[in-house]
Amino acid sequence: MPATLDCPRCRTRLPAQAAFCPHCGADVTGIAHLPPPPPAARRASGGISGRRIVLFLFALIVLLFGTLSVLLYALHKPAVLPPPPRDPNRPMFSR
């Protein structure tokens, strides 16, 4: 039997003879004292989690839309018009 066990509610490391978790108050008397699973069994999929894939795809879409919007703006931005010609008969500054 291991000398410690984990609380099922808060995952705090507890001594094997503990009846309650001092951190969250959970009853740990009926918990089987099993050794931790081997490292290979902890992650059965062995790959990247679904949450990371969704986050990566979201970031990729945002990056692509941002790049596309900058390119479209650069290609279709309005031309800068020169100022209208000045009338030589009109004074430059008025009082």
Order of alpha helices (4+ residues) and beta strands (2+ residues): beta-beta-alpha-alpha
